Amino acid sequence: MSIGDILDLSTPGSRLLAGLSMEQLHSSTSSIDAYEACRDVASAAHQLGCKGLLVPAATQLGETLALFPANLSDVDRPVLVESEIWDGLPPDPRGSAKSHLRLV
């Protein structure tokens, strides 16, 4: 997928410019202040015509791309190319990570 005009908040510098911290992005949904800060940045990006946001995933595993459908042109809209029905969920990727701690 290749879409321009995405507000990329995946770097510390871009989060600093937007006034957001990792703590706010990873906060609980019950944290009203953090929720409002994130919502304000997303609302501003939408109003300025950005096509979406790229943010660190709340799971702390990778990134999340959120698109603003109203700001997408027809050529920017994702197209379903394949559908697959799962019988269950895949294994939790957090459990498969090897430990990086080594005792010496």
N, C-alpha and C positions, 0 to 999 in steps of 0.2 A: 504494500500500500504506500502510495506517495501522495501526500497532501501538503500544500504549503499553508502559510498563515496559521500555524499551530503555536500557541503559547507554550513554550518548553520550560517547565519548572523542574526539570530533572537535575539541574546543576545548582550548586550552592549560590553562585553569583546571580542566577536568574531568580531564585527564591528570595534572595536579599533585596533585589530591585523591586520585587512584587510585595515585599513586606511579610513574607511567610517563612516560618521555620519548619524544620522536620517534625518537631514536637506537635505543631498545629496540624500538619498533614497526617500524622499518625495518631492523632488524639481520638478519644472515644466520641461517638456521636452525641453523648450527653454533655460534652464540653461546649457550651453555648458560644463562648468567646472565640474558640478555635473554629467552630462551624461557621460563624458569621464572617470571620476573616477569610476563610476559603471561599465562601459564597460570594463575598464582595469582589474578590479577584476574578472568579469565574463570571460573574455578572458583567464586570467591566470588560473582560475579554470578549464576551458575547456581544456587548453593545458596540465595541470597537470593530466588530466584523471578523474576529478570529474564527477559524473553522473548528477549533477545538483546543484541548489542553493535553499536554503530556506531563504526567506527575508521577512521583514515586508511589508505588502500590502501597495501600494500607497494610498489606500483609508483610511488607518489607522485603518482598521477593519480586524484583523487577519493577516494571512501570505500567501505568494505566493510561490508555489513550481514550479520552472522552470527546466525542464529536458533537457539535451543535448542528443538528439537522437543518435548522432554518437558515444557517449560513453556508451550507454546502451547495455547490453547483451540481448539475446532473453528472458531470464527469468525476466529481469528487466522492460521490455516494458509493459506499461499499456495495459490492455485488456478491451475492451468495453463489459460490462456485461448487460447493459440495455440502451435503448434509449427512450426518452420521448419528445413529441412535446408540447410546451407551446403555449397557445393562447395569452399570454401577459407576461410581466415581473412580477416577484413577488414584493410584497411591498418593498420599500426601507428600509433596516434594520436600517439605521441611524435615521429614523423617529420614530422607535418604542422603542428606548432606554428611560428608565425612568430617570428623572433628579436625580442626586445625590446631588444636592444643597438643603440644608435645612436652612431656615431662623429661627433664634431663637430670 
